[in-house]
Amino acid sequence: MNIFLLSYILILGVGLSCYYNKRGKKNFCIFSGCIYFLLAALRSYKVGGDTFNYCNMFEAVGKLTIDQVLTISDKDPVFFIFLFIVRQITDNYT
């Protein structure tokens, strides 16, 4: 089952269960935030449609110098610099 479909079903279930509750909005925000946090924190190649591309970018940036990174990062230089710094610290993308 696609993990995003599962997250949508969980959020819908949490929303329906919190609808009639007095503190429903607060509980919904907390529970849906936890679900999305877990989805982002426990990711791998199988979670997310674009994770594979980000992992490939992470590997590619590790083979470049900072000058090359600044040359290829015309749209989002801050992200590529951050990616370069993280890649210098660790080889693990998760």
PyMOL Python script that loads the backbone (N, CA, C, O; Angstrom):
from pymol import cmd

cmd.read_pdbstr("""\
ATOM      1  N   MET A   1       0.844  -1.174   0.000  1.00  0.00           N
ATOM      2  CA  MET A   1       0.000   0.000   0.000  1.00  0.00           C
ATOM      3  C   MET A   1       0.894   1.243   0.000  1.00  0.00           C
ATOM      4  O   MET A   1       1.909   1.288   0.694  1.00  0.00           O
ATOM      5  N   ASN A   2       0.521   2.202  -0.751  1.00  0.00           N
ATOM      6  CA  ASN A   2       1.279   3.433  -0.807  1.00  0.00           C
ATOM      7  C   ASN A   2       1.193   4.141   0.548  1.00  0.00           C
ATOM      8  O   ASN A   2       0.112   4.285   1.118  1.00  0.00           O
ATOM      9  N   ILE A   3       2.341   4.575   1.049  1.00  0.00           N
ATOM     10  CA  ILE A   3       2.390   5.176   2.381  1.00  0.00           C
ATOM     11  C   ILE A   3       1.611   6.485   2.439  1.00  0.00           C
ATOM     12  O   ILE A   3       1.068   6.835   3.487  1.00  0.00           O
ATOM     13  N   PHE A   4       1.551   7.210   1.323  1.00  0.00           N
ATOM     14  CA  PHE A   4       0.784   8.451   1.318  1.00  0.00           C
ATOM     15  C   PHE A   4      -0.714   8.179   1.396  1.00  0.00           C
ATOM     16  O   PHE A   4      -1.447   8.922   2.048  1.00  0.00           O
ATOM     17  N   LEU A   5      -1.162   7.139   0.747  1.00  0.00           N
ATOM     18  CA  LEU A   5      -2.570   6.771   0.836  1.00  0.00           C
ATOM     19  C   LEU A   5      -2.921   6.408   2.275  1.00  0.00           C
ATOM     20  O   LEU A   5      -3.988   6.774   2.769  1.00  0.00           O
ATOM     21  N   LEU A   6      -2.037   5.699   2.935  1.00  0.00           N
ATOM     22  CA  LEU A   6      -2.245   5.357   4.338  1.00  0.00           C
ATOM     23  C   LEU A   6      -2.286   6.605   5.208  1.00  0.00           C
ATOM     24  O   LEU A   6      -3.104   6.694   6.123  1.00  0.00           O
ATOM     25  N   SER A   7      -1.418   7.564   4.934  1.00  0.00           N
ATOM     26  CA  SER A   7      -1.425   8.795   5.728  1.00  0.00           C
ATOM     27  C   SER A   7      -2.716   9.579   5.508  1.00  0.00           C
ATOM     28  O   SER A   7      -3.260  10.145   6.457  1.00  0.00           O
ATOM     29  N   TYR A   8      -3.213   9.620   4.276  1.00  0.00           N
ATOM     30  CA  TYR A   8      -4.478  10.320   4.012  1.00  0.00           C
ATOM     31  C   TYR A   8      -5.639   9.640   4.744  1.00  0.00           C
ATOM     32  O   TYR A   8      -6.518  10.314   5.281  1.00  0.00           O
ATOM     33  N   ILE A   9      -5.638   8.329   4.762  1.00  0.00           N
ATOM     34  CA  ILE A   9      -6.693   7.589   5.460  1.00  0.00           C
ATOM     35  C   ILE A   9      -6.613   7.847   6.962  1.00  0.00           C
ATOM     36  O   ILE A   9      -7.638   8.036   7.617  1.00  0.00           O
ATOM     37  N   LEU A  10      -5.394   7.856   7.510  1.00  0.00           N
ATOM     38  CA  LEU A  10      -5.222   8.136   8.934  1.00  0.00           C
ATOM     39  C   LEU A  10      -5.678   9.551   9.284  1.00  0.00           C
ATOM     40  O   LEU A  10      -6.352   9.753  10.294  1.00  0.00           O
ATOM     41  N   ILE A  11      -5.317  10.521   8.462  1.00  0.00           N
ATOM     42  CA  ILE A  11      -5.711  11.918   8.711  1.00  0.00           C
ATOM     43  C   ILE A  11      -7.229  12.058   8.619  1.00  0.00           C
ATOM     44  O   ILE A  11      -7.843  12.759   9.424  1.00  0.00           O
ATOM     45  N   LEU A  12      -7.825  11.394   7.644  1.00  0.00           N
ATOM     46  CA  LEU A  12      -9.281  11.440   7.524  1.00  0.00           C
ATOM     47  C   LEU A  12      -9.940  10.824   8.751  1.00  0.00           C
ATOM     48  O   LEU A  12     -10.925  11.356   9.263  1.00  0.00           O
ATOM     49  N   GLY A  13      -9.400   9.706   9.222  1.00  0.00           N
ATOM     50  CA  GLY A  13      -9.936   9.068  10.428  1.00  0.00           C
ATOM     51  C   GLY A  13      -9.773   9.938  11.657  1.00  0.00           C
ATOM     52  O   GLY A  13     -10.685  10.034  12.479  1.00  0.00           O
ATOM     53  N   VAL A  14      -8.625  10.570  11.791  1.00  0.00           N
ATOM     54  CA  VAL A  14      -8.400  11.471  12.925  1.00  0.00           C
ATOM     55  C   VAL A  14      -9.337  12.669  12.830  1.00  0.00           C
ATOM     56  O   VAL A  14      -9.883  13.116  13.839  1.00  0.00           O
ATOM     57  N   GLY A  15      -9.524  13.190  11.617  1.00  0.00           N
ATOM     58  CA  GLY A  15     -10.424  14.326  11.432  1.00  0.00           C
ATOM     59  C   GLY A  15     -11.858  13.987  11.782  1.00  0.00           C
ATOM     60  O   GLY A  15     -12.549  14.785  12.415  1.00  0.00           O
ATOM     61  N   LEU A  16     -12.311  12.814  11.377  1.00  0.00           N
ATOM     62  CA  LEU A  16     -13.679  12.404  11.700  1.00  0.00           C
ATOM     63  C   LEU A  16     -13.859  12.155  13.195  1.00  0.00           C
ATOM     64  O   LEU A  16     -14.907  12.467  13.759  1.00  0.00           O
ATOM     65  N   SER A  17     -12.837  11.594  13.830  1.00  0.00           N
ATOM     66  CA  SER A  17     -12.954  11.331  15.262  1.00  0.00           C
ATOM     67  C   SER A  17     -12.870  12.619  16.086  1.00  0.00           C
ATOM     68  O   SER A  17     -13.425  12.675  17.183  1.00  0.00           O
ATOM     69  N   CYS A  18     -12.197  13.643  15.588  1.00  0.00           N
ATOM     70  CA  CYS A  18     -12.061  14.905  16.312  1.00  0.00           C
ATOM     71  C   CYS A  18     -13.160  15.905  15.977  1.00  0.00           C
ATOM     72  O   CYS A  18     -13.228  16.971  16.588  1.00  0.00           O
ATOM     73  N   TYR A  19     -14.003  15.584  15.038  1.00  0.00           N
ATOM     74  CA  TYR A  19     -15.006  16.543  14.564  1.00  0.00           C
ATOM     75  C   TYR A  19     -15.999  16.933  15.649  1.00  0.00           C
ATOM     76  O   TYR A  19     -16.357  18.106  15.764  1.00  0.00           O
ATOM     77  N   TYR A  20     -16.441  15.988  16.431  1.00  0.00           N
ATOM     78  CA  TYR A  20     -17.446  16.257  17.450  1.00  0.00           C
ATOM     79  C   TYR A  20     -16.847  16.474  18.838  1.00  0.00           C
ATOM     80  O   TYR A  20     -17.585  16.645  19.808  1.00  0.00           O
ATOM     81  N   ASN A  21     -15.564  16.469  18.939  1.00  0.00           N
ATOM     82  CA  ASN A  21     -14.887  16.646  20.208  1.00  0.00           C
ATOM     83  C   ASN A  21     -14.776  18.136  20.535  1.00  0.00           C
ATOM     84  O   ASN A  21     -14.652  18.961  19.630  1.00  0.00           O
ATOM     85  N   LYS A  22     -14.820  18.481  21.821  1.00  0.00           N
ATOM     86  CA  LYS A  22     -14.730  19.885  22.236  1.00  0.00           C
ATOM     87  C   LYS A  22     -13.367  20.481  21.871  1.00  0.00           C
ATOM     88  O   LYS A  22     -13.290  21.628  21.433  1.00  0.00           O
ATOM     89  N   ARG A  23     -12.305  19.713  22.050  1.00  0.00           N
ATOM     90  CA  ARG A  23     -10.957  20.159  21.695  1.00  0.00           C
ATOM     91  C   ARG A  23     -10.507  19.508  20.395  1.00  0.00           C
ATOM     92  O   ARG A  23      -9.338  19.151  20.247  1.00  0.00           O
ATOM     93  N   GLY A  24     -11.418  19.358  19.471  1.00  0.00           N
ATOM     94  CA  GLY A  24     -11.148  18.624  18.248  1.00  0.00           C
ATOM     95  C   GLY A  24     -10.102  19.259  17.360  1.00  0.00           C
ATOM     96  O   GLY A  24      -9.269  18.554  16.791  1.00  0.00           O
ATOM     97  N   LYS A  25     -10.126  20.581  17.227  1.00  0.00           N
ATOM     98  CA  LYS A  25      -9.153  21.245  16.351  1.00  0.00           C
ATOM     99  C   LYS A  25      -7.734  21.077  16.876  1.00  0.00           C
ATOM    100  O   LYS A  25      -6.802  20.823  16.113  1.00  0.00           O
ATOM    101  N   LYS A  26      -7.585  21.221  18.183  1.00  0.00           N
ATOM    102  CA  LYS A  26      -6.266  21.074  18.789  1.00  0.00           C
ATOM    103  C   LYS A  26      -5.766  19.639  18.637  1.00  0.00           C
ATOM    104  O   LYS A  26      -4.615  19.419  18.260  1.00  0.00           O
ATOM    105  N   ASN A  27      -6.617  18.674  18.927  1.00  0.00           N
ATOM    106  CA  ASN A  27      -6.220  17.267  18.791  1.00  0.00           C
ATOM    107  C   ASN A  27      -5.918  16.911  17.343  1.00  0.00           C
ATOM    108  O   ASN A  27      -4.972  16.172  17.068  1.00  0.00           O
ATOM    109  N   PHE A  28      -6.712  17.430  16.422  1.00  0.00           N
ATOM    110  CA  PHE A  28      -6.474  17.157  15.011  1.00  0.00           C
ATOM    111  C   PHE A  28      -5.119  17.694  14.576  1.00  0.00           C
ATOM    112  O   PHE A  28      -4.373  17.017  13.867  1.00  0.00           O
ATOM    113  N   CYS A  29      -4.804  18.908  14.999  1.00  0.00           N
ATOM    114  CA  CYS A  29      -3.505  19.493  14.644  1.00  0.00           C
ATOM    115  C   CYS A  29      -2.352  18.680  15.221  1.00  0.00           C
ATOM    116  O   CYS A  29      -1.347  18.455  14.547  1.00  0.00           O
ATOM    117  N   ILE A  30      -2.498  18.248  16.449  1.00  0.00           N
ATOM    118  CA  ILE A  30      -1.425  17.470  17.089  1.00  0.00           C
ATOM    119  C   ILE A  30      -1.251  16.121  16.394  1.00  0.00           C
ATOM    120  O   ILE A  30      -0.134  15.745  16.040  1.00  0.00           O
ATOM    121  N   PHE A  31      -2.347  15.394  16.199  1.00  0.00           N
ATOM    122  CA  PHE A  31      -2.252  14.059  15.608  1.00  0.00           C
ATOM    123  C   PHE A  31      -1.819  14.101  14.141  1.00  0.00           C
ATOM    124  O   PHE A  31      -1.001  13.285  13.715  1.00  0.00           O
ATOM    125  N   SER A  32      -2.355  15.035  13.376  1.00  0.00           N
ATOM    126  CA  SER A  32      -1.949  15.102  11.969  1.00  0.00           C
ATOM    127  C   SER A  32      -0.497  15.569  11.847  1.00  0.00           C
ATOM    128  O   SER A  32       0.231  15.130  10.956  1.00  0.00           O
ATOM    129  N   GLY A  33      -0.084  16.459  12.747  1.00  0.00           N
ATOM    130  CA  GLY A  33       1.322  16.870  12.755  1.00  0.00           C
ATOM    131  C   GLY A  33       2.248  15.708  13.075  1.00  0.00           C
ATOM    132  O   GLY A  33       3.313  15.574  12.472  1.00  0.00           O
ATOM    133  N   CYS A  34       1.851  14.876  14.013  1.00  0.00           N
ATOM    134  CA  CYS A  34       2.657  13.683  14.348  1.00  0.00           C
ATOM    135  C   CYS A  34       2.728  12.716  13.175  1.00  0.00           C
ATOM    136  O   CYS A  34       3.779  12.137  12.902  1.00  0.00           O
ATOM    137  N   ILE A  35       1.619  12.544  12.491  1.00  0.00           N
ATOM    138  CA  ILE A  35       1.617  11.638  11.336  1.00  0.00           C
ATOM    139  C   ILE A  35       2.552  12.146  10.253  1.00  0.00           C
ATOM    140  O   ILE A  35       3.336  11.376   9.698  1.00  0.00           O
ATOM    141  N   TYR A  36       2.475  13.434   9.949  1.00  0.00           N
ATOM    142  CA  TYR A  36       3.358  13.992   8.917  1.00  0.00           C
ATOM    143  C   TYR A  36       4.811  14.034   9.363  1.00  0.00           C
ATOM    144  O   TYR A  36       5.713  13.873   8.541  1.00  0.00           O
ATOM    145  N   PHE A  37       5.054  14.250  10.669  1.00  0.00           N
ATOM    146  CA  PHE A  37       6.419  14.203  11.170  1.00  0.00           C
ATOM    147  C   PHE A  37       7.003  12.803  11.001  1.00  0.00           C
ATOM    148  O   PHE A  37       8.137  12.654  10.546  1.00  0.00           O
ATOM    149  N   LEU A  38       6.239  11.786  11.362  1.00  0.00           N
ATOM    150  CA  LEU A  38       6.723  10.410  11.196  1.00  0.00           C
ATOM    151  C   LEU A  38       6.944  10.077   9.727  1.00  0.00           C
ATOM    152  O   LEU A  38       7.896   9.375   9.385  1.00  0.00           O
ATOM    153  N   LEU A  39       6.086  10.567   8.873  1.00  0.00           N
ATOM    154  CA  LEU A  39       6.236  10.335   7.446  1.00  0.00           C
ATOM    155  C   LEU A  39       7.529  10.954   6.930  1.00  0.00           C
ATOM    156  O   LEU A  39       8.217  10.356   6.102  1.00  0.00           O
ATOM    157  N   ALA A  40       7.859  12.138   7.409  1.00  0.00           N
ATOM    158  CA  ALA A  40       9.085  12.806   6.967  1.00  0.00           C
ATOM    159  C   ALA A  40      10.328  12.220   7.642  1.00  0.00           C
ATOM    160  O   ALA A  40      11.377  12.103   7.009  1.00  0.00           O
ATOM    161  N   ALA A  41      10.217  11.855   8.911  1.00  0.00           N
ATOM    162  CA  ALA A  41      11.382  11.399   9.662  1.00  0.00           C
ATOM    163  C   ALA A  41      11.778   9.965   9.331  1.00  0.00           C
ATOM    164  O   ALA A  41      12.961   9.627   9.378  1.00  0.00           O
ATOM    165  N   LEU A  42      10.824   9.131   9.004  1.00  0.00           N
ATOM    166  CA  LEU A  42      11.107   7.719   8.759  1.00  0.00           C
ATOM    167  C   LEU A  42      11.134   7.398   7.271  1.00  0.00           C
ATOM    168  O   LEU A  42      10.684   6.330   6.859  1.00  0.00           O
ATOM    169  N   ARG A  43      11.647   8.295   6.481  1.00  0.00           N
ATOM    170  CA  ARG A  43      11.599   8.111   5.034  1.00  0.00           C
ATOM    171  C   ARG A  43      12.734   7.222   4.539  1.00  0.00           C
ATOM    172  O   ARG A  43      13.763   7.059   5.195  1.00  0.00           O
ATOM    173  N   SER A  44      12.514   6.675   3.399  1.00  0.00           N
ATOM    174  CA  SER A  44      13.524   5.901   2.684  1.00  0.00           C
ATOM    175  C   SER A  44      13.215   6.063   1.200  1.00  0.00           C
ATOM    176  O   SER A  44      12.421   6.925   0.822  1.00  0.00           O
ATOM    177  N   TYR A  45      13.832   5.246   0.362  1.00  0.00           N
ATOM    178  CA  TYR A  45      13.535   5.324  -1.069  1.00  0.00           C
ATOM    179  C   TYR A  45      12.064   5.023  -1.352  1.00  0.00           C
ATOM    180  O   TYR A  45      11.520   5.493  -2.351  1.00  0.00           O
ATOM    181  N   LYS A  46      11.423   4.254  -0.494  1.00  0.00           N
ATOM    182  CA  LYS A  46      10.050   3.822  -0.746  1.00  0.00           C
ATOM    183  C   LYS A  46       9.013   4.857  -0.337  1.00  0.00           C
ATOM    184  O   LYS A  46       7.857   4.757  -0.746  1.00  0.00           O
ATOM    185  N   VAL A  47       9.398   5.846   0.458  1.00  0.00           N
ATOM    186  CA  VAL A  47       8.454   6.842   0.954  1.00  0.00           C
ATOM    187  C   VAL A  47       8.647   8.132   0.177  1.00  0.00           C
ATOM    188  O   VAL A  47       9.711   8.748   0.251  1.00  0.00           O
ATOM    189  N   GLY A  48       7.666   8.532  -0.540  1.00  0.00           N
ATOM    190  CA  GLY A  48       7.717   9.802  -1.256  1.00  0.00           C
ATOM    191  C   GLY A  48       8.099   9.618  -2.704  1.00  0.00           C
ATOM    192  O   GLY A  48       8.952   8.798  -3.041  1.00  0.00           O
ATOM    193  N   GLY A  49       7.463  10.384  -3.544  1.00  0.00           N
ATOM    194  CA  GLY A  49       7.731  10.283  -4.974  1.00  0.00           C
ATOM    195  C   GLY A  49       9.043  10.911  -5.391  1.00  0.00           C
ATOM    196  O   GLY A  49       9.635  10.497  -6.387  1.00  0.00           O
ATOM    197  N   ASP A  50       9.508  11.899  -4.649  1.00  0.00           N
ATOM    198  CA  ASP A  50      10.715  12.596  -5.050  1.00  0.00           C
ATOM    199  C   ASP A  50      11.931  12.252  -4.194  1.00  0.00           C
ATOM    200  O   ASP A  50      13.005  12.816  -4.404  1.00  0.00           O
ATOM    201  N   THR A  51      11.785  11.349  -3.245  1.00  0.00           N
ATOM    202  CA  THR A  51      12.899  10.981  -2.374  1.00  0.00           C
ATOM    203  C   THR A  51      14.050  10.388  -3.167  1.00  0.00           C
ATOM    204  O   THR A  51      15.215  10.634  -2.856  1.00  0.00           O
ATOM    205  N   PHE A  52      13.731   9.615  -4.180  1.00  0.00           N
ATOM    206  CA  PHE A  52      14.773   9.013  -5.001  1.00  0.00           C
ATOM    207  C   PHE A  52      15.627  10.092  -5.663  1.00  0.00           C
ATOM    208  O   PHE A  52      16.850   9.967  -5.725  1.00  0.00           O
ATOM    209  N   ASN A  53      14.982  11.152  -6.159  1.00  0.00           N
ATOM    210  CA  ASN A  53      15.735  12.241  -6.799  1.00  0.00           C
ATOM    211  C   ASN A  53      16.597  12.991  -5.791  1.00  0.00           C
ATOM    212  O   ASN A  53      17.731  13.359  -6.099  1.00  0.00           O
ATOM    213  N   TYR A  54      16.072  13.222  -4.587  1.00  0.00           N
ATOM    214  CA  TYR A  54      16.868  13.903  -3.570  1.00  0.00           C
ATOM    215  C   TYR A  54      18.062  13.062  -3.139  1.00  0.00           C
ATOM    216  O   TYR A  54      19.138  13.604  -2.886  1.00  0.00           O
ATOM    217  N   CYS A  55      17.890  11.764  -3.053  1.00  0.00           N
ATOM    218  CA  CYS A  55      19.006  10.884  -2.697  1.00  0.00           C
ATOM    219  C   CYS A  55      20.077  10.911  -3.779  1.00  0.00           C
ATOM    220  O   CYS A  55      21.270  10.926  -3.478  1.00  0.00           O
ATOM    221  N   ASN A  56      19.653  10.916  -5.031  1.00  0.00           N
ATOM    222  CA  ASN A  56      20.621  11.008  -6.129  1.00  0.00           C
ATOM    223  C   ASN A  56      21.350  12.349  -6.114  1.00  0.00           C
ATOM    224  O   ASN A  56      22.553  12.397  -6.368  1.00  0.00           O
ATOM    225  N   MET A  57      20.638  13.441  -5.818  1.00  0.00           N
ATOM    226  CA  MET A  57      21.287  14.752  -5.704  1.00  0.00           C
ATOM    227  C   MET A  57      22.290  14.758  -4.562  1.00  0.00           C
ATOM    228  O   MET A  57      23.376  15.323  -4.686  1.00  0.00           O
ATOM    229  N   PHE A  58      21.927  14.131  -3.455  1.00  0.00           N
ATOM    230  CA  PHE A  58      22.819  14.063  -2.302  1.00  0.00           C
ATOM    231  C   PHE A  58      24.108  13.338  -2.658  1.00  0.00           C
ATOM    232  O   PHE A  58      25.196  13.771  -2.279  1.00  0.00           O
ATOM    233  N   GLU A  59      23.985  12.240  -3.385  1.00  0.00           N
ATOM    234  CA  GLU A  59      25.170  11.501  -3.808  1.00  0.00           C
ATOM    235  C   GLU A  59      26.002  12.298  -4.810  1.00  0.00           C
ATOM    236  O   GLU A  59      27.232  12.284  -4.752  1.00  0.00           O
ATOM    237  N   ALA A  60      25.333  12.990  -5.725  1.00  0.00           N
ATOM    238  CA  ALA A  60      26.049  13.748  -6.762  1.00  0.00           C
ATOM    239  C   ALA A  60      26.784  14.945  -6.184  1.00  0.00           C
ATOM    240  O   ALA A  60      27.897  15.249  -6.614  1.00  0.00           O
ATOM    241  N   VAL A  61      26.186  15.630  -5.219  1.00  0.00           N
ATOM    242  CA  VAL A  61      26.806  16.804  -4.624  1.00  0.00           C
ATOM    243  C   VAL A  61      28.076  16.420  -3.861  1.00  0.00           C
ATOM    244  O   VAL A  61      28.993  17.233  -3.743  1.00  0.00           O
ATOM    245  N   GLY A  62      28.135  15.223  -3.356  1.00  0.00           N
ATOM    246  CA  GLY A  62      29.319  14.778  -2.627  1.00  0.00           C
ATOM    247  C   GLY A  62      30.553  14.650  -3.490  1.00  0.00           C
ATOM    248  O   GLY A  62      31.670  14.656  -2.971  1.00  0.00           O
ATOM    249  N   LYS A  63      30.382  14.537  -4.785  1.00  0.00           N
ATOM    250  CA  LYS A  63      31.513  14.394  -5.708  1.00  0.00           C
ATOM    251  C   LYS A  63      31.963  15.729  -6.290  1.00  0.00           C
ATOM    252  O   LYS A  63      32.905  15.769  -7.082  1.00  0.00           O
ATOM    253  N   LEU A  64      31.305  16.820  -5.909  1.00  0.00           N
ATOM    254  CA  LEU A  64      31.603  18.133  -6.477  1.00  0.00           C
ATOM    255  C   LEU A  64      32.356  19.008  -5.483  1.00  0.00           C
ATOM    256  O   LEU A  64      32.358  18.747  -4.280  1.00  0.00           O
ATOM    257  N   THR A  65      32.993  20.050  -6.006  1.00  0.00           N
ATOM    258  CA  THR A  65      33.589  21.064  -5.153  1.00  0.00           C
ATOM    259  C   THR A  65      32.555  22.141  -4.896  1.00  0.00           C
ATOM    260  O   THR A  65      31.501  22.161  -5.533  1.00  0.00           O
ATOM    261  N   ILE A  66      32.849  23.039  -3.967  1.00  0.00           N
ATOM    262  CA  ILE A  66      31.891  24.093  -3.642  1.00  0.00           C
ATOM    263  C   ILE A  66      31.680  25.033  -4.834  1.00  0.00           C
ATOM    264  O   ILE A  66      30.580  25.552  -5.023  1.00  0.00           O
ATOM    265  N   ASP A  67      32.714  25.253  -5.630  1.00  0.00           N
ATOM    266  CA  ASP A  67      32.561  26.101  -6.819  1.00  0.00           C
ATOM    267  C   ASP A  67      31.628  25.460  -7.843  1.00  0.00           C
ATOM    268  O   ASP A  67      30.812  26.145  -8.460  1.00  0.00           O
ATOM    269  N   GLN A  68      31.747  24.167  -8.018  1.00  0.00           N
ATOM    270  CA  GLN A  68      30.852  23.467  -8.940  1.00  0.00           C
ATOM    271  C   GLN A  68      29.417  23.466  -8.427  1.00  0.00           C
ATOM    272  O   GLN A  68      28.472  23.581  -9.208  1.00  0.00           O
ATOM    273  N   VAL A  69      29.257  23.337  -7.111  1.00  0.00           N
ATOM    274  CA  VAL A  69      27.916  23.364  -6.523  1.00  0.00           C
ATOM    275  C   VAL A  69      27.268  24.722  -6.752  1.00  0.00           C
ATOM    276  O   VAL A  69      26.087  24.793  -7.091  1.00  0.00           O
ATOM    277  N   LEU A  70      28.023  25.799  -6.572  1.00  0.00           N
ATOM    278  CA  LEU A  70      27.477  27.137  -6.798  1.00  0.00           C
ATOM    279  C   LEU A  70      27.165  27.384  -8.266  1.00  0.00           C
ATOM    280  O   LEU A  70      26.267  28.164  -8.583  1.00  0.00           O
ATOM    281  N   THR A  71      27.887  26.735  -9.157  1.00  0.00           N
ATOM    282  CA  THR A  71      27.639  26.897 -10.586  1.00  0.00           C
ATOM    283  C   THR A  71      26.329  26.227 -10.998  1.00  0.00           C
ATOM    284  O   THR A  71      25.583  26.788 -11.800  1.00  0.00           O
ATOM    285  N   ILE A  72      26.039  25.051 -10.473  1.00  0.00           N
ATOM    286  CA  ILE A  72      24.839  24.326 -10.896  1.00  0.00           C
ATOM    287  C   ILE A  72      23.590  24.736 -10.125  1.00  0.00           C
ATOM    288  O   ILE A  72      22.486  24.320 -10.476  1.00  0.00           O
ATOM    289  N   SER A  73      23.747  25.542  -9.083  1.00  0.00           N
ATOM    290  CA  SER A  73      22.618  25.855  -8.204  1.00  0.00           C
ATOM    291  C   SER A  73      22.028  27.231  -8.493  1.00  0.00           C
ATOM    292  O   SER A  73      21.931  28.060  -7.589  1.00  0.00           O
ATOM    293  N   ASP A  74      21.639  27.482  -9.718  1.00  0.00           N
ATOM    294  CA  ASP A  74      21.112  28.791 -10.066  1.00  0.00           C
ATOM    295  C   ASP A  74      19.710  29.030  -9.525  1.00  0.00           C
ATOM    296  O   ASP A  74      19.357  30.180  -9.264  1.00  0.00           O
ATOM    297  N   LYS A  75      18.896  27.993  -9.346  1.00  0.00           N
ATOM    298  CA  LYS A  75      17.520  28.172  -8.866  1.00  0.00           C
ATOM    299  C   LYS A  75      17.428  28.201  -7.352  1.00  0.00           C
ATOM    300  O   LYS A  75      16.661  28.992  -6.803  1.00  0.00           O
ATOM    301  N   ASP A  76      18.185  27.367  -6.664  1.00  0.00           N
ATOM    302  CA  ASP A  76      18.096  27.276  -5.210  1.00  0.00           C
ATOM    303  C   ASP A  76      19.484  27.076  -4.608  1.00  0.00           C
ATOM    304  O   ASP A  76      19.818  25.969  -4.184  1.00  0.00           O
ATOM    305  N   PRO A  77      20.284  28.116  -4.566  1.00  0.00           N
ATOM    306  CA  PRO A  77      21.659  27.950  -4.088  1.00  0.00           C
ATOM    307  C   PRO A  77      21.758  27.605  -2.609  1.00  0.00           C
ATOM    308  O   PRO A  77      22.680  26.897  -2.206  1.00  0.00           O
ATOM    309  N   VAL A  78      20.827  28.091  -1.792  1.00  0.00           N
ATOM    310  CA  VAL A  78      20.891  27.810  -0.354  1.00  0.00           C
ATOM    311  C   VAL A  78      20.692  26.321  -0.093  1.00  0.00           C
ATOM    312  O   VAL A  78      21.379  25.739   0.747  1.00  0.00           O
ATOM    313  N   PHE A  79      19.757  25.703  -0.809  1.00  0.00           N
ATOM    314  CA  PHE A  79      19.522  24.269  -0.642  1.00  0.00           C
ATOM    315  C   PHE A  79      20.758  23.457  -1.040  1.00  0.00           C
ATOM    316  O   PHE A  79      21.141  22.521  -0.338  1.00  0.00           O
ATOM    317  N   PHE A  80      21.374  23.812  -2.156  1.00  0.00           N
ATOM    318  CA  PHE A  80      22.538  23.059  -2.600  1.00  0.00           C
ATOM    319  C   PHE A  80      23.736  23.261  -1.677  1.00  0.00           C
ATOM    320  O   PHE A  80      24.515  22.332  -1.464  1.00  0.00           O
ATOM    321  N   ILE A  81      23.889  24.456  -1.131  1.00  0.00           N
ATOM    322  CA  ILE A  81      24.973  24.680  -0.169  1.00  0.00           C
ATOM    323  C   ILE A  81      24.713  23.876   1.101  1.00  0.00           C
ATOM    324  O   ILE A  81      25.629  23.262   1.650  1.00  0.00           O
ATOM    325  N   PHE A  82      23.463  23.879   1.566  1.00  0.00           N
ATOM    326  CA  PHE A  82      23.100  23.068   2.728  1.00  0.00           C
ATOM    327  C   PHE A  82      23.352  21.590   2.459  1.00  0.00           C
ATOM    328  O   PHE A  82      23.888  20.881   3.311  1.00  0.00           O
ATOM    329  N   LEU A  83      22.966  21.133   1.284  1.00  0.00           N
ATOM    330  CA  LEU A  83      23.183  19.741   0.908  1.00  0.00           C
ATOM    331  C   LEU A  83      24.674  19.413   0.863  1.00  0.00           C
ATOM    332  O   LEU A  83      25.092  18.336   1.286  1.00  0.00           O
ATOM    333  N   PHE A  84      25.463  20.339   0.354  1.00  0.00           N
ATOM    334  CA  PHE A  84      26.914  20.151   0.290  1.00  0.00           C
ATOM    335  C   PHE A  84      27.505  20.052   1.692  1.00  0.00           C
ATOM    336  O   PHE A  84      28.354  19.198   1.946  1.00  0.00           O
ATOM    337  N   ILE A  85      27.067  20.912   2.598  1.00  0.00           N
ATOM    338  CA  ILE A  85      27.595  20.894   3.969  1.00  0.00           C
ATOM    339  C   ILE A  85      27.207  19.596   4.683  1.00  0.00           C
ATOM    340  O   ILE A  85      28.030  18.985   5.364  1.00  0.00           O
ATOM    341  N   VAL A  86      25.966  19.188   4.524  1.00  0.00           N
ATOM    342  CA  VAL A  86      25.532  17.935   5.156  1.00  0.00           C
ATOM    343  C   VAL A  86      26.290  16.763   4.570  1.00  0.00           C
ATOM    344  O   VAL A  86      26.655  15.837   5.295  1.00  0.00           O
ATOM    345  N   ARG A  87      26.533  16.786   3.273  1.00  0.00           N
ATOM    346  CA  ARG A  87      27.262  15.695   2.613  1.00  0.00           C
ATOM    347  C   ARG A  87      28.708  15.621   3.101  1.00  0.00           C
ATOM    348  O   ARG A  87      29.289  14.537   3.153  1.00  0.00           O
ATOM    349  N   GLN A  88      29.293  16.767   3.458  1.00  0.00           N
ATOM    350  CA  GLN A  88      30.654  16.765   3.989  1.00  0.00           C
ATOM    351  C   GLN A  88      30.704  16.161   5.391  1.00  0.00           C
ATOM    352  O   GLN A  88      31.724  15.606   5.801  1.00  0.00           O
ATOM    353  N   ILE A  89      29.599  16.274   6.117  1.00  0.00           N
ATOM    354  CA  ILE A  89      29.540  15.754   7.480  1.00  0.00           C
ATOM    355  C   ILE A  89      29.254  14.263   7.504  1.00  0.00           C
ATOM    356  O   ILE A  89      29.858  13.523   8.279  1.00  0.00           O
ATOM    357  N   THR A  90      28.336  13.824   6.657  1.00  0.00           N
ATOM    358  CA  THR A  90      27.916  12.420   6.677  1.00  0.00           C
ATOM    359  C   THR A  90      27.663  11.909   5.277  1.00  0.00           C
ATOM    360  O   THR A  90      27.383  12.684   4.362  1.00  0.00           O
ATOM    361  N   ASP A  91      27.761  10.604   5.115  1.00  0.00           N
ATOM    362  CA  ASP A  91      27.434   9.944   3.836  1.00  0.00           C
ATOM    363  C   ASP A  91      26.022   9.409   3.829  1.00  0.00           C
ATOM    364  O   ASP A  91      25.542   8.952   2.792  1.00  0.00           O
ATOM    365  N   ASN A  92      25.345   9.456   4.963  1.00  0.00           N
ATOM    366  CA  ASN A  92      24.009   8.887   5.083  1.00  0.00           C
ATOM    367  C   ASN A  92      22.976   9.971   4.770  1.00  0.00           C
ATOM    368  O   ASN A  92      23.001  11.039   5.382  1.00  0.00           O
ATOM    369  N   TYR A  93      22.082   9.713   3.839  1.00  0.00           N
ATOM    370  CA  TYR A  93      21.096  10.702   3.437  1.00  0.00           C
ATOM    371  C   TYR A  93      19.864  10.737   4.323  1.00  0.00           C
ATOM    372  O   TYR A  93      19.023  11.619   4.151  1.00  0.00           O
ATOM    373  N   THR A  94      19.726   9.814   5.262  1.00  0.00           N
ATOM    374  CA  THR A  94      18.519   9.817   6.105  1.00  0.00           C
ATOM    375  C   THR A  94      18.726  10.476   7.426  1.00  0.00           C
ATOM    376  O   THR A  94      17.799  10.549   8.231  1.00  0.00           O
TER     377      THR A  94
END
""", "prot")
cmd.dss("prot")
cmd.show_as("cartoon", "prot")
cmd.util.cbc("prot")
cmd.orient("prot")
